[in-house]
Amino acid sequence: MENRSEQTRYLLLIRLPREEEVAIEDRFLGLPGVTKPAMGYHITLAGPFFVADAERAAPMQEGLERLVQALRPFRVDVAGLSAFSGDGHTAYLEVAPSRTLDELWGTLRRYLESQIDCQYDHYRTGDAFRPHVTLGIGLSDDELRGITVSHSDAPLVLSFMISEVWLALQNPNGPWEFLVAIPLGHQADKG
């Protein structure tokens, strides 16, 4: 098996606007187990992944830019709380069903599937895509219960426009860094 520890990892994501981040921080950040990701609160679209051939990184990015720029900005609603369970719990805010977000993810997945190797298998199939905003990973039962109670007392509902998709990278043993913001609707507005 190939050693991936010396390869650059990539991530495609939607960053939440600062106003929505503050709302999440105010509600949840003081609770045990809740953390703020180094890249801020976000919705992962693809990744982490490795580019199958390092020489294809630049052409892959150019293709992503063409795809994303052909789409119009759209609204996303975040409401509801749920969790994945396994080794501990992962608590997250649910993104409301969105045909446009599903189409964006499907377009990106089809474009990337022959060019990348996903670090985690659940990003490979459309059935596994559940857009969400992670609140905490590896939570105990008590930590998850605390988050659930906090949310059920006064559910947090967010609604915001998506106007760009970010490509981030992580060089071996380095932090995640934002590489480029790709605006939606850029090419459509030129015409």
N, C-alpha and C positions, 0 to 999 in steps of 0.2 A: 504494500500500500504506500502511496506517495506521501511524503512528509510535507504538510501544508504550513508548518510553523514558520517557514522562511518565505512565504508568499504573501503578497498584498491581498487584503480582503476588501470587498466593496459592498456598499449598501445603497439601495434606492429608497428614499423616504420622503414623507411629507412632514415638514416641521409645523407644529402648532403655532399660531400667532401668540405673541407675548401675553396678550390679555387673557387668553384661554389657559396658558401656562400658569399665570398668577392665580386664576380661579382654582386650578387643580392643586397648586401649592398651598393655598389658603385652606382648602378643604382637607387635604390628605397628608401633606408632607410631614406634619408633626406626629403622625401615627406610627407606632412601631412597625418596622418592616418596609415602609414606603420609602422609595428612593427617587431621585431625579436623575435620569440618564445623563451621561456626560454630554450627549448631543441635544439635551433638552427633550421635552415630551414630543413624541412623534408617532406617525403611523408608518410602519415598515411596508414597503411595496415589494421588495425583493432583497433577499440576502439574510445573513452575510453570504457572499459568493466569491469565488475565485474566477478570474478570466482564464479560460481553458488554455489560451496561448497568450503570453504576456505581450507579444507584438500586436495583438488585436485590441489592446486596451483603448488606444486612441480612436480607431475606427468604431469600436463598440460605443464609445461615448458620443461620437458624431451621430451615429444611428439613433441612439436614445434621444438626443436633442431634436432630431427631425420628427420622431414619433410624438414626443411630448408637446412640441411647439405646434403641432397640427391640431391639438385639442383646445377646447375653450375652457376657461376657468369655470369651476362649479362649486356648489355649496355642499358641505358635509355637516352632519349632525352627530354629536356624540352624546349618548344617554344610555344608562344601564350599566350595571356592574356584573362582572362574571369572573371566573377563574379557570385556569388549566390546572390539573393536578397531576402529580408524578412524584418526583423527589421534592417534596414541599409543594407549595401552591404558587401560582403566578396570578396575581390579581390584575385586572385590566378594566378600563372603560370601553364599552362597546361602541363601535361606529355603526350608526343606523344603516340599514340596507340602502345601497346607492347603486343604481344601474350604471351611472357614469364612472364611479370608482371601480366597479367590477370590470367594466370595459377597459379602463386604463390598465388595470392589473393584468387582464387577459392579453392585451396588446403587448405589454412589456414582457410577459412570460413567453409568449410565442416568439418574440424577437430574440430574447436572450437564451432560449433553451439550447441552442446548438453552440453557443459561445461561452457559456459559463458552467462551472461546477458549483452547485449549491453546497453550503456547509451542512445544512439540515434538510432532510428529505421532505419535510412538510411544506416547503415552499415550491416544490416541483409541480404539484397538481392543483387544479382549480378548485377541487372539492375542499381542500384544506385551507383556503384563503379566508381568514376571518380578520378583517381589519380591526385594529384595536390600539389603545394607548396604554402601555404597560405602567402599572403603579408600583409593583414590587415583585421580586422573584425569590423563590426559595422560602416562602412564608410558612410559618407554623400555623396550626389550626387556630390558635388564639389570635395571632396577627391577622389572619384572614377574617375571623369573626369581628375583630375591631373595625376593620375597613368596611365590612358589610353593614355593621350597625351604623357607622358614620354616614354611609351613603343612603341607607334606608330612612334615616331621620329626615333628610332633606336631599332628595336626589339631585345630582349635578347634571345640568343639561347645557351643552355647548353647541353653538352653530357658527360656522365660519366659512369663508370662501377659500378655495384652494386655487392659487394662482401660479404655483411653481412646484416642481419636484426637484429634490436635491440628490446629487450623487456624492457619497462620502467614501473615504478610503481609510484603511488602517494598514500602515506599513508594519512589517514584522517587529514585534516588541514595542510598538509605538501606540499613541492614542488615536482615536478616531478623529478624522479631520474632514471638514466640508470641502469638496473639490470644486463643485460647480452647482449653481442654481439654474435650473432649466425652466424658463417661463412658459406657461400654457398660453396658447392663442397667439404667440409671437408671429408665426408665419401667416396665420389667417388674417391678422390685422394689417399685414403688408399689402394685401391684395386690394 
